[in-house]
Amino acid sequence: MSISLPLVFVLGVVAWAAIKFLGIRLWVAVVIALFGFWLSQTFLAPAIESGTRSGVDVINGTND
């Protein structure tokens, strides 16, 4: 059986768990999210996307 979840949902659950159980303050999570948006507009975005896709492929066990 295969379950397909969007990565943004998984990251949202991780952020919620960090706020709830690790005591991370909400403003810190917001700053980290904003940093991600700003970073996506830089020259590093293609490398980050490629690395994320490779990591997800390794976890899923797919080799295209």
One Martini backbone bead per residue (centre of mass of N, CA, C, O) as a GRO file, in nm:
protein
   64
    1MET     BB    1   0.097   0.036   0.022
    2SER     BB    2   0.034   0.376  -0.081
    3ILE     BB    3   0.136   0.703   0.032
    4SER     BB    4   0.036   1.043  -0.048
    5LEU     BB    5   0.228   1.333   0.045
    6PRO     BB    6   0.276   1.642   0.088
    7LEU     BB    7   0.548   1.816   0.190
    8VAL     BB    8   0.398   2.056   0.324
    9PHE     BB    9   0.244   1.879   0.526
   10VAL     BB   10   0.482   1.754   0.673
   11LEU     BB   11   0.610   2.027   0.758
   12GLY     BB   12   0.363   2.123   0.918
   13VAL     BB   13   0.370   1.898   1.130
   14VAL     BB   14   0.653   1.958   1.232
   15ALA     BB   15   0.595   2.249   1.320
   16TRP     BB   16   0.369   2.185   1.519
   17ALA     BB   17   0.537   1.994   1.700
   18ALA     BB   18   0.752   2.204   1.777
   19ILE     BB   19   0.557   2.399   1.914
   20LYS     BB   20   0.416   2.197   2.112
   21PHE     BB   21   0.677   2.008   2.226
   22LEU     BB   22   0.950   2.208   2.208
   23GLY     BB   23   0.878   2.528   2.239
   24ILE     BB   24   0.846   2.676   1.990
   25ARG     BB   25   0.804   2.971   1.867
   26LEU     BB   26   0.605   3.118   1.640
   27TRP     BB   27   0.803   3.340   1.534
   28VAL     BB   28   1.023   3.140   1.448
   29ALA     BB   29   0.857   2.990   1.234
   30VAL     BB   30   0.803   3.243   1.061
   31VAL     BB   31   1.098   3.314   0.999
   32ILE     BB   32   1.166   3.048   0.858
   33ALA     BB   33   0.954   3.074   0.635
   34LEU     BB   34   1.057   3.343   0.519
   35PHE     BB   35   1.337   3.240   0.448
   36GLY     BB   36   1.234   3.038   0.236
   37PHE     BB   37   1.112   3.248   0.045
   38TRP     BB   38   1.373   3.411  -0.003
   39LEU     BB   39   1.549   3.167  -0.100
   40SER     BB   40   1.371   3.104  -0.361
   41GLN     BB   41   1.500   3.384  -0.506
   42THR     BB   42   1.765   3.246  -0.553
   43PHE     BB   43   2.038   3.063  -0.679
   44LEU     BB   44   1.971   2.810  -0.473
   45ALA     BB   45   1.697   2.681  -0.556
   46PRO     BB   46   1.777   2.446  -0.753
   47ALA     BB   47   1.951   2.291  -0.543
   48ILE     BB   48   1.728   2.249  -0.334
   49GLU     BB   49   1.528   2.100  -0.515
   50SER     BB   50   1.715   1.868  -0.596
   51GLY     BB   51   1.776   1.768  -0.307
   52THR     BB   52   1.484   1.710  -0.228
   53ARG     BB   53   1.418   1.508  -0.452
   54SER     BB   54   1.642   1.307  -0.380
   55GLY     BB   55   1.549   1.250  -0.090
   56VAL     BB   56   1.267   1.145  -0.163
   57ASP     BB   57   1.364   0.917  -0.350
   58VAL     BB   58   1.520   0.764  -0.132
   59ILE     BB   59   1.280   0.715   0.058
   60ASN     BB   60   1.093   0.583  -0.176
   61GLY     BB   61   1.277   0.412  -0.388
   62THR     BB   62   1.337   0.587  -0.643
   63ASN     BB   63   1.463   0.541  -0.996
   64ASP     BB   64   1.494   0.766  -1.279
   0.00000   0.00000   0.00000
